[in-house]
Amino acid sequence: AAGKNGPESKSARLNAALPEVQRERALRFINFLTAAVTPFHAVSIGSTMLHDAGFVRLEESSSWAGSLQPGGRYYYTRCDSTLVAFVVGGGYSPGGGFKVVGAHTDSPTLKCKPLTKHNGGSTESLTQLSVVTYGGGLWHTWFDRDLGIGGMVLTRAADGSLQKRLLSVHEPVLRVPALCIHLQTADERASFNPNKETQLVPVLCMSALREDQDKAAPADGVFAGGQEQELLALIARSLGVPPEEITSMDLSLFDANPPALGGSHSEFVFGGRLDNLASSFVALEALINAAGALRADDPDICCIALFDHEEVGSSSTSGAGGPVMKEAISRIAEAFGGVPESEAVRIGAQRSFILSLDNAHAVHPNYRGKHEAAHRPLMGSGTVIKHNANQRYATDAITAYVVRELGRRADVGVQEFVVKNDCPCGSTIGPIISTLVGIRTCDIGMPQLSMHSCREMMGAADLTHCHDLLQRFFTDFREVDNTLAKCPPCGE
């Protein structure tokens, strides 16, 4: 028989620490996270999840009139990096509300510059790639990591046909080496503050191994001539196309070590891009599962919107600061006979609610003083409501109540967070969307540590806690809101 430290005992401890439902969801998330190395991949995988669950793909360039039906399930994408999906309630008509969960698909990363050849060639027998920082990353965590590369590649065949391809090179083909301590000055040792342009540059290969590649590479215009030919050869091998067919690309680097369950009881998830692919994944599963649990006469639209470009301000065609959300609401209403900017559409907005879902800051055991004493969210203890009196978050007293009530109905923990007065406060898509569409919003998130690091951590159980809260939002919000509607205005 296995001893107390044997495999049977270990398995029992893991099962006791994490119930099977929570463990299975965490493992599904790890599979999602492993494959979703860029927003393009996240949207592609999410689209497949929706399609497999019976959702019908829509095209933004086509009319939706006559295509949408009560009880129907639909999704569409924008720029291949933003995903919108919705379920039409069986009793929906223009004037019905929208129950929306908003999240984002992007994370801080190193992206390849448009021309990837670094300094016009190789340096000290090493070939490097020219990269640019995206978002507010903890860039010191990218040093001495095994890095892969992925993204979207546009190819043009000999017959002139174009194809967008997903690239995922999970092998450790890149690395940003740190400077050894022996060559650092006292000031450099005291404060690691690398120059992002000159010292955060990844190594791709030894130059001696690429010389023939460079000599044979055709200088076909500025784009091809400015590319690191070894990178083009790597892409070509991975996609099974000739290098000369590569005509454009949007590439990012990522931690090549896969995400994993961690902790002595496998109670954590370790990996990159938890902010905010954890929210995107949970939103997808919650909508899919809620689709079969709605009342037959549900009067609302259940919707998720997974935006790109949150980490750089959201102001883009596919970002939360663009027209995506407003157009989704108006086009759905119009497909059922609603008139743009009509009274019915405005009434619908007032019957709507948005959960802005973006990971939150768990209290750090080594920096407890960074959290306000009464507002210290814990990993594994439930979804966090984010508050900020200066509107860095869109939460107010009423929207916070709605989330607490949904948590009570779902029997899951709900925590509270407010930043200390002597600390800055981040923001997210909540204030942006609520300003654009005029819909009540609450900012929430799953607690995590190491946010914006190359590799982050969160509680595995919180994936299920948040899923259950979101599913209850889709099924129960109308009842909660109807109760609120009976409440007279302040002072009456």
Secondary structure, 3 states (H helix, E strand, C coil): CCCCCCHHHHHHHHHHHCCHHHHHHHHHHHHHHHHCCCHHHHHHHHHHHHHHCCCEECCCCCCCCCCCCCCCEEEEEECCCEEEEEEECCCCCCCCCEEEEEEECCCCEEEEEEEEEHHHCCECCEEEEEEEEECCCCHHHHECCCEEEEEEEEEECCCCCEEEEEEEEEEEEEEECCCCHHHCCHHHHHCCCCCCCCCCCCEEEEHHHCHHHHHHCCCCHHHHHCCCHHHHHHHHHHHCCCHHHEEEEEEEEEECCCCEEECCCCCEEEECCHHHHHHHHHHHHHHHHHHCCCCCCCCCEEEEEEECCHHHCCCCCCCCCCCHHHHHHHHHHHHCCCCCCCHHHHHHHHCCEEEEECCEECCCCCCHHHCCCCCCCCCCCCEEEEECCCCCCCCCHHHHHHHHHHHHHHCCCEEEEECCCCCCCCCCHHHHHHHHHCCEEEEEECEEECCCCCCEEEECHHHHHHHHHHHHHHHHHHHHHHHHHCCCCCCC
